[in-house]
Amino acid sequence: MELVTKLLYWLSTGLFIPLMIALLFYLVKSFVMIGSFYSLFVNRIKFKKSFNIVVEKVEEQSVIVLSETMAFKTNLGAHILELKKRQASKIKSEKVVANFELSCQQELGKAKTLAKMGPMMGLMGTLIPMGPALVGLAKGDIASLAENMQVAFATTVVGLFIGGIGFLLGQIKQGWFAEDLNDLQYINELIQ
């Protein structure tokens, strides 16, 4: 039994360094996602302001011209152009709408990964140093206890931060993508 316990302890202790690397990777990834979110937000504001004016006039050509100017900056603009190319076939147009839904789901998947992995790794980063901290407490080594507890709490905070960023970005993008899907379906009907 003692051998199994030691083996599990070594295994969990061995996971600590890869866990810290993964936690730092997801922290950097969350900062990158914040940057890309800001860029998407700015481009979205520019596109939607012009887009709403054009759609209210229900002018097909104006929608296409606007989409051409913003195609490289917004996912919606690129898919509107794709609809225009495939307007002869209803099946192909539906495929473009389905592809847009897939690209939205993939983008939301990144945020969901952060939202789930951050807290999970934070919890693991809390529990792994607790073993050496308790050993330090039993031996009366307060310095070791304090150091391990500091690491445990730091990983918890970082993991929760990563999860919070992922959850927040996912919620906002989900609303945006639902609105964009609605607009794309409207334009699909308009072009047909």
Phi and psi in degrees as GROMACS dihedral restraints (atoms count N, CA, C in turn):
[ dihedral_restraints ]
;  ai    aj    ak    al  type     phi  dphi    fc
    3     4     5     6     1   -64.7    20    10
    4     5     6     7     1   -35.4    20    10
    6     7     8     9     1   -64.2    20    10
    7     8     9    10     1   -43.2    20    10
    9    10    11    12     1   -63.4    20    10
   10    11    12    13     1   -42.4    20    10
   12    13    14    15     1   -62.8    20    10
   13    14    15    16     1   -44.7    20    10
   15    16    17    18     1   -65.6    20    10
   16    17    18    19     1   -38.5    20    10
   18    19    20    21     1   -62.7    20    10
   19    20    21    22     1   -44.4    20    10
   21    22    23    24     1   -64.9    20    10
   22    23    24    25     1   -38.1    20    10
   24    25    26    27     1   -64.2    20    10
   25    26    27    28     1   -45.3    20    10
   27    28    29    30     1   -64.2    20    10
   28    29    30    31     1   -39.1    20    10
   30    31    32    33     1   -63.4    20    10
   31    32    33    34     1   -47.8    20    10
   33    34    35    36     1   -67.1    20    10
   34    35    36    37     1   -37.9    20    10
   36    37    38    39     1   -66.5    20    10
   37    38    39    40     1   -37.4    20    10
   39    40    41    42     1   -66.4    20    10
   40    41    42    43     1   -24.7    20    10
   42    43    44    45     1   -78.8    20    10
   43    44    45    46     1   -11.7    20    10
   45    46    47    48     1   -64.7    20    10
   46    47    48    49     1   -45.8    20    10
   48    49    50    51     1   -65.4    20    10
   49    50    51    52     1   -49.0    20    10
   51    52    53    54     1   -60.7    20    10
   52    53    54    55     1   -33.9    20    10
   54    55    56    57     1   -64.2    20    10
   55    56    57    58     1   -43.4    20    10
   57    58    59    60     1   -64.7    20    10
   58    59    60    61     1   -39.1    20    10
   60    61    62    63     1   -64.0    20    10
   61    62    63    64     1   -45.2    20    10
   63    64    65    66     1   -63.8    20    10
   64    65    66    67     1   -39.0    20    10
   66    67    68    69     1   -63.8    20    10
   67    68    69    70     1   -42.7    20    10
   69    70    71    72     1   -66.3    20    10
   70    71    72    73     1   -38.0    20    10
   72    73    74    75     1   -60.4    20    10
   73    74    75    76     1   -47.5    20    10
   75    76    77    78     1   -68.7    20    10
   76    77    78    79     1   -29.9    20    10
   78    79    80    81     1   -65.2    20    10
   79    80    81    82     1   -46.1    20    10
   81    82    83    84     1   -62.8    20    10
   82    83    84    85     1   -42.3    20    10
   84    85    86    87     1   -61.8    20    10
   85    86    87    88     1   -37.1    20    10
   87    88    89    90     1   -67.3    20    10
   88    89    90    91     1   -37.1    20    10
   90    91    92    93     1   -67.0    20    10
   91    92    93    94     1   -39.0    20    10
   93    94    95    96     1   -63.6    20    10
   94    95    96    97     1   -41.4    20    10
   96    97    98    99     1   -65.3    20    10
   97    98    99   100     1   -33.8    20    10
   99   100   101   102     1   -64.7    20    10
  100   101   102   103     1   -42.7    20    10
  102   103   104   105     1   -62.9    20    10
  103   104   105   106     1   -45.5    20    10
  105   106   107   108     1   -68.6    20    10
  106   107   108   109     1   -31.9    20    10
  108   109   110   111     1   -63.6    20    10
  109   110   111   112     1   -42.9    20    10
  111   112   113   114     1   -62.3    20    10
  112   113   114   115     1   -44.6    20    10
  114   115   116   117     1   -61.0    20    10
  115   116   117   118     1   -44.8    20    10
  117   118   119   120     1   -61.9    20    10
  118   119   120   121     1   -40.8    20    10
  120   121   122   123     1   -60.9    20    10
  121   122   123   124     1   -47.5    20    10
  123   124   125   126     1   -63.9    20    10
  124   125   126   127     1   -47.8    20    10
  126   127   128   129     1   -65.2    20    10
  127   128   129   130     1   -35.7    20    10
  129   130   131   132     1   -64.5    20    10
  130   131   132   133     1   -43.3    20    10
  132   133   134   135     1   -60.2    20    10
  133   134   135   136     1   -46.9    20    10
  135   136   137   138     1   -61.1    20    10
  136   137   138   139     1   -47.4    20    10
  138   139   140   141     1   -66.8    20    10
  139   140   141   142     1   -47.0    20    10
  141   142   143   144     1   -66.4    20    10
  142   143   144   145     1   -34.9    20    10
  144   145   146   147     1   -60.9    20    10
  145   146   147   148     1   -50.1    20    10
  147   148   149   150     1   -69.6    20    10
  148   149   150   151     1   -38.8    20    10
  150   151   152   153     1   -62.0    20    10
  151   152   153   154     1   -45.8    20    10
  153   154   155   156     1   -63.4    20    10
  154   155   156   157     1   -37.9    20    10
  156   157   158   159     1   -64.7    20    10
  157   158   159   160     1   -45.3    20    10
  159   160   161   162     1   -67.0    20    10
  160   161   162   163     1   -42.0    20    10
  162   163   164   165     1   -67.2    20    10
  163   164   165   166     1   -34.9    20    10
  165   166   167   168     1   -62.1    20    10
  166   167   168   169     1   -33.0    20    10
  168   169   170   171     1   -78.2    20    10
  169   170   171   172     1   -13.9    20    10
  171   172   173   174     1    52.6    20    10
  172   173   174   175     1    52.4    20    10
  174   175   176   177     1  -109.6    20    10
  175   176   177   178     1   111.3    20    10
  177   178   179   180     1   -58.9    20    10
  178   179   180   181     1   -45.9    20    10
  180   181   182   183     1   -63.5    20    10
  181   182   183   184     1   -38.2    20    10
  183   184   185   186     1   -65.4    20    10
  184   185   186   187     1   -38.5    20    10
  186   187   188   189     1   -63.0    20    10
  187   188   189   190     1   -42.2    20    10
  189   190   191   192     1   -65.7    20    10
  190   191   192   193     1   -44.5    20    10
  192   193   194   195     1   -61.6    20    10
  193   194   195   196     1   -44.7    20    10
  195   196   197   198     1   -62.1    20    10
  196   197   198   199     1   -41.6    20    10
  198   199   200   201     1   -65.4    20    10
  199   200   201   202     1   -36.4    20    10
  201   202   203   204     1   -63.4    20    10
  202   203   204   205     1   -38.5    20    10
  204   205   206   207     1   -73.3    20    10
  205   206   207   208     1   -27.5    20    10
  207   208   209   210     1  -111.0    20    10
  208   209   210   211     1     8.0    20    10
  210   211   212   213     1   -59.5    20    10
  211   212   213   214     1   -35.8    20    10
  213   214   215   216     1   -83.1    20    10
  214   215   216   217     1   -11.4    20    10
  216   217   218   219     1  -102.9    20    10
  217   218   219   220     1   -23.0    20    10
  219   220   221   222     1  -131.3    20    10
  220   221   222   223     1   143.9    20    10
  222   223   224   225     1   -67.0    20    10
  223   224   225   226     1   -37.9    20    10
  225   226   227   228     1   -62.8    20    10
  226   227   228   229     1   -45.5    20    10
  228   229   230   231     1   -59.1    20    10
  229   230   231   232     1   -42.4    20    10
  231   232   233   234     1   -64.2    20    10
  232   233   234   235     1   -39.7    20    10
  234   235   236   237     1   -73.6    20    10
  235   236   237   238     1   -30.2    20    10
  237   238   239   240     1   -64.3    20    10
  238   239   240   241     1   -42.2    20    10
  240   241   242   243     1   -63.1    20    10
  241   242   243   244     1   -38.8    20    10
  243   244   245   246     1   -63.8    20    10
  244   245   246   247     1   -38.3    20    10
  246   247   248   249     1   -61.6    20    10
  247   248   249   250     1   -42.5    20    10
  249   250   251   252     1   -61.0    20    10
  250   251   252   253     1   -40.9    20    10
  252   253   254   255     1   -65.0    20    10
  253   254   255   256     1   -33.3    20    10
  255   256   257   258     1  -107.4    20    10
  256   257   258   259     1    22.0    20    10
  258   259   260   261     1   -65.6    20    10
  259   260   261   262     1   -17.3    20    10
  261   262   263   264     1   -68.6    20    10
  262   263   264   265     1   -26.7    20    10
  264   265   266   267     1  -119.3    20    10
  265   266   267   268     1   127.1    20    10
  267   268   269   270     1   -66.6    20    10
  268   269   270   271     1   -37.6    20    10
  270   271   272   273     1   -64.6    20    10
  271   272   273   274     1   -43.0    20    10
  273   274   275   276     1   -66.6    20    10
  274   275   276   277     1   -36.9    20    10
  276   277   278   279     1   -65.2    20    10
  277   278   279   280     1   -40.3    20    10
  279   280   281   282     1   -65.3    20    10
  280   281   282   283     1   -33.0    20    10
  282   283   284   285     1   -65.5    20    10
  283   284   285   286     1   -38.9    20    10
  285   286   287   288     1   -63.2    20    10
  286   287   288   289     1   -43.2    20    10
  288   289   290   291     1   -63.7    20    10
  289   290   291   292     1   -41.2    20    10
  291   292   293   294     1   -65.0    20    10
  292   293   294   295     1   -38.7    20    10
  294   295   296   297     1   -63.9    20    10
  295   296   297   298     1   -37.3    20    10
  297   298   299   300     1   -63.4    20    10
  298   299   300   301     1   -43.9    20    10
  300   301   302   303     1   -60.2    20    10
  301   302   303   304     1   -41.3    20    10
  303   304   305   306     1   -63.6    20    10
  304   305   306   307     1   -43.2    20    10
  306   307   308   309     1   -65.3    20    10
  307   308   309   310     1   -35.0    20    10
  309   310   311   312     1   -66.1    20    10
  310   311   312   313     1   -42.5    20    10
  312   313   314   315     1   -64.2    20    10
  313   314   315   316     1   -38.4    20    10
  315   316   317   318     1   -65.0    20    10
  316   317   318   319     1   -41.5    20    10
  318   319   320   321     1   -65.4    20    10
  319   320   321   322     1   -40.6    20    10
  321   322   323   324     1   -67.9    20    10
  322   323   324   325     1   -29.4    20    10
  324   325   326   327     1   -61.6    20    10
  325   326   327   328     1   -34.8    20    10
  327   328   329   330     1   -64.4    20    10
  328   329   330   331     1   -43.8    20    10
  330   331   332   333     1   -67.8    20    10
  331   332   333   334     1   -38.5    20    10
  333   334   335   336     1   -65.4    20    10
  334   335   336   337     1   -35.7    20    10
  336   337   338   339     1   -61.9    20    10
  337   338   339   340     1   -45.9    20    10
  339   340   341   342     1   -61.0    20    10
  340   341   342   343     1   -43.9    20    10
  342   343   344   345     1   -62.8    20    10
  343   344   345   346     1   -31.2    20    10
  345   346   347   348     1   -93.2    20    10
  346   347   348   349     1   -41.9    20    10
  348   349   350   351     1   -73.6    20    10
  349   350   351   352     1   -35.1    20    10
  351   352   353   354     1   -56.3    20    10
  352   353   354   355     1   -58.2    20    10
  354   355   356   357     1   -63.9    20    10
  355   356   357   358     1   -34.1    20    10
  357   358   359   360     1   -64.0    20    10
  358   359   360   361     1   -46.0    20    10
  360   361   362   363     1   -70.6    20    10
  361   362   363   364     1   -33.2    20    10
  363   364   365   366     1   -61.9    20    10
  364   365   366   367     1   -40.1    20    10
  366   367   368   369     1   -66.8    20    10
  367   368   369   370     1   -43.1    20    10
  369   370   371   372     1   -61.7    20    10
  370   371   372   373     1   -40.9    20    10
  372   373   374   375     1   -67.2    20    10
  373   374   375   376     1   -20.8    20    10
  375   376   377   378     1   -81.3    20    10
  376   377   378   379     1   -44.1    20    10
  378   379   380   381     1   -74.4    20    10
  379   380   381   382     1   -36.0    20    10
  381   382   383   384     1   -62.6    20    10
  382   383   384   385     1   -47.2    20    10
  384   385   386   387     1   -72.6    20    10
  385   386   387   388     1   -12.2    20    10
  387   388   389   390     1   -66.2    20    10
  388   389   390   391     1   -31.6    20    10
  390   391   392   393     1   -60.7    20    10
  391   392   393   394     1   -57.3    20    10
  393   394   395   396     1   -62.2    20    10
  394   395   396   397     1   -30.1    20    10
  396   397   398   399     1   -65.7    20    10
  397   398   399   400     1   -42.1    20    10
  399   400   401   402     1   -68.4    20    10
  400   401   402   403     1   -35.5    20    10
  402   403   404   405     1   -64.3    20    10
  403   404   405   406     1   -42.4    20    10
  405   406   407   408     1   -62.0    20    10
  406   407   408   409     1   -38.6    20    10
  408   409   410   411     1   -65.1    20    10
  409   410   411   412     1   -42.1    20    10
  411   412   413   414     1   -65.0    20    10
  412   413   414   415     1   -33.9    20    10
  414   415   416   417     1   -86.4    20    10
  415   416   417   418     1    -7.5    20    10
  417   418   419   420     1    82.9    20    10
  418   419   420   421     1    13.8    20    10
  420   421   422   423     1   -88.9    20    10
  421   422   423   424     1    88.3    20    10
  423   424   425   426     1   -67.5    20    10
  424   425   426   427     1   -32.6    20    10
  426   427   428   429     1   -63.2    20    10
  427   428   429   430     1   -43.5    20    10
  429   430   431   432     1   -65.1    20    10
  430   431   432   433     1   -41.5    20    10
  432   433   434   435     1   -59.9    20    10
  433   434   435   436     1   -47.9    20    10
  435   436   437   438     1   -64.4    20    10
  436   437   438   439     1   -41.7    20    10
  438   439   440   441     1   -63.4    20    10
  439   440   441   442     1   -45.8    20    10
  441   442   443   444     1   -67.9    20    10
  442   443   444   445     1   -35.9    20    10
  444   445   446   447     1   -68.4    20    10
  445   446   447   448     1   -35.7    20    10
  447   448   449   450     1   -62.7    20    10
  448   449   450   451     1   -44.2    20    10
  450   451   452   453     1   -63.5    20    10
  451   452   453   454     1   -42.2    20    10
  453   454   455   456     1   -61.2    20    10
  454   455   456   457     1   -46.3    20    10
  456   457   458   459     1   -71.1    20    10
  457   458   459   460     1   -34.8    20    10
  459   460   461   462     1   -64.2    20    10
  460   461   462   463     1   -42.6    20    10
  462   463   464   465     1   -67.7    20    10
  463   464   465   466     1   -32.7    20    10
  465   466   467   468     1   -63.8    20    10
  466   467   468   469     1   -46.7    20    10
  468   469   470   471     1   -63.6    20    10
  469   470   471   472     1   -45.1    20    10
  471   472   473   474     1   -63.9    20    10
  472   473   474   475     1   -43.0    20    10
  474   475   476   477     1   -62.3    20    10
  475   476   477   478     1   -42.1    20    10
  477   478   479   480     1   -68.2    20    10
  478   479   480   481     1   -35.1    20    10
  480   481   482   483     1   -62.2    20    10
  481   482   483   484     1   -47.4    20    10
  483   484   485   486     1   -60.0    20    10
  484   485   486   487     1   -45.7    20    10
  486   487   488   489     1   -63.2    20    10
  487   488   489   490     1   -39.9    20    10
  489   490   491   492     1   -64.2    20    10
  490   491   492   493     1   -42.4    20    10
  492   493   494   495     1   -62.1    20    10
  493   494   495   496     1   -47.5    20    10
  495   496   497   498     1   -60.0    20    10
  496   497   498   499     1   -43.4    20    10
  498   499   500   501     1   -65.7    20    10
  499   500   501   502     1   -46.2    20    10
  501   502   503   504     1   -63.3    20    10
  502   503   504   505     1   -48.0    20    10
  504   505   506   507     1   -64.4    20    10
  505   506   507   508     1   -38.5    20    10
  507   508   509   510     1   -63.2    20    10
  508   509   510   511     1   -42.5    20    10
  510   511   512   513     1   -63.8    20    10
  511   512   513   514     1   -45.9    20    10
  513   514   515   516     1   -66.0    20    10
  514   515   516   517     1   -46.4    20    10
  516   517   518   519     1   -64.9    20    10
  517   518   519   520     1   -33.2    20    10
  519   520   521   522     1   -61.6    20    10
  520   521   522   523     1   -42.5    20    10
  522   523   524   525     1   -65.1    20    10
  523   524   525   526     1   -42.6    20    10
  525   526   527   528     1   -62.0    20    10
  526   527   528   529     1   -45.8    20    10
  528   529   530   531     1   -67.4    20    10
  529   530   531   532     1   -33.8    20    10
  531   532   533   534     1   -64.7    20    10
  532   533   534   535     1   -42.3    20    10
  534   535   536   537     1   -64.6    20    10
  535   536   537   538     1   -43.0    20    10
  537   538   539   540     1   -65.1    20    10
  538   539   540   541     1   -38.9    20    10
  540   541   542   543     1   -63.9    20    10
  541   542   543   544     1   -41.5    20    10
  543   544   545   546     1   -60.2    20    10
  544   545   546   547     1   -44.9    20    10
  546   547   548   549     1   -64.2    20    10
  547   548   549   550     1   -41.2    20    10
  549   550   551   552     1   -64.9    20    10
  550   551   552   553     1   -40.6    20    10
  552   553   554   555     1   -66.0    20    10
  553   554   555   556     1   -37.1    20    10
  555   556   557   558     1   -63.8    20    10
  556   557   558   559     1   -44.6    20    10
  558   559   560   561     1   -67.6    20    10
  559   560   561   562     1   -35.4    20    10
  561   562   563   564     1   -59.6    20    10
  562   563   564   565     1   -43.9    20    10
  564   565   566   567     1   -67.4    20    10
  565   566   567   568     1   -36.0    20    10
  567   568   569   570     1   -65.7    20    10
  568   569   570   571     1   -42.1    20    10
  570   571   572   573     1   -75.1    20    10
  571   572   573   574     1   -31.6    20    10
